[in-house]
Amino acid sequence: MRTLLIAAASVALLTALPAQAADLAATAASLRDKALADPTAWDVLESLTTEVGARPVGSPAMARAKDWSVETFKRLGFSNVKVESFETGAWSRGPESASVLSPWPQPLHILGLGGSSPTPPGGLEAEIVVFSTYADLLARPVGSLAGKIAVVTQPMTRTQDGSGYGAVNAQRTSGALEAAKRGAVGYLVRSLSTDDTRLPHTGGASPAGIPAAALSTVDAELLDRMAARGKPVKVRLEMASSFNPKAQAWNISGEIVGREKPDEVLVIGGHLDSWDVGTGAVDDAAGVAIVTGAAKVIAGLPKGPRRTIRVVMFGSEEQGGSGTAYAAAHKDEIGKIVLVGESDSGAGAIWSADLPKGSRATAEMAAFAKAVAPLKVIVSRTDSRSGGADVGPMVRLGAPVVDLRQDASRYFDLHHAQDDTLDKIDPRELAQNVAVWTAFLYTVADSDIDFRKLATEAK
């Protein structure tokens, strides 16, 4: 019934399109419907999380993921499968524990942040200083936290567009550095999370020479309540970790080669690596599956797309390096890269599309908009910007980019936590993502749209 309703809506919408876009829109709508029923994305997602699991850069699991990627591309019929190696820094977790020693002893639930230093042998015991906002920590003068463990408990706001994460991200990425400047011997931060469980959420942080960890949201609130009682609170940390400055990593790609313009390339991707605590389902096996599934649907056209679609599984997004390495390796073809894009916000339904500057009024993008309207996707008035961490370096070199915005309302309940597992993915929402990406990629790959020219003309 749902497919019939979408098809009926599409017929009505197509009548409003300019004649030159009607064929493009009709095929985009047909491919959209095929994508809604295609099992490829779910099969890829299930395979990666089951057969590999967590995939932190520098680990044996990441090496298995590289081999899995090659096999998956070849099995699905992609051409020109390439493995491009690069070196990057890789932080690895060891045993971790934390507890309140006094005045009310009880355990705390933590996850070390990537980049954290280990505690001294035997652990670290110190009084904490609790800051309800990150700004309060920054307001403290140099030296004022000597010998203390700084604790920031500012919560994250749940938002559809993920802006709540960006608003507090600095307290995780830079908080330990700022605490160390003020003399702190350790740093704890409320997890950048919207959940209410006792599961902490990890993530990357700038190395600061002190141990740094994320508290579960529940334990951050516990320390808030303890500090409010006015007695000194003493905490014990014991954290082990290691760092390899030259870990081997890989970007793996496969192509659906264009039938007429094979040297004009759409580069899309997701990141293959993950943190170590879940199975990396929402972050970012889902993204890898979505773009792979979309390209596979388009490959089923009788003659394939006119331009080449290249899917890249980036090998070190969480700890950095893969996007820079890929841009450096492909800088000479930037002029031939028609568009870049990345899926890296889980599998929540896409609700908005930010298109390259100057392109919204084109017949091609009108065709795309009409094809995805039945999926409750709008074309926003905001121009696309970065696309994601892995494609950002190519954007800075001049590649046009698209931002297909997913509903992130629940994403940060799971992000970088033990609960990032396959069962949290809604297959219908995953399929909606594949359908939107399919409609967009087909519309661009099977047309002559020139985003660079449009952006220049729009100035």
PyMOL commands that set and color helices and strands:
alter all, ss='L'
color gray80, all
select helices_A, chain A and resi 2-14+19-37+40-51+60-75+134-138+163-173+175-181+217-228+281-299+322-329+331-336+363-375+392-396+411-414+422-424+427-445+451-458
alter helices_A, ss='H'
color red, helices_A
select strands_A, chain A and resi 79-102+106-108+110-112+124-131+149-152+186-190+212-215+234-256+261-271+307-314+337-342+350-354+378-379+403-406
alter strands_A, ss='S'
color yellow, strands_A
deselect
rebuild
show_as cartoon
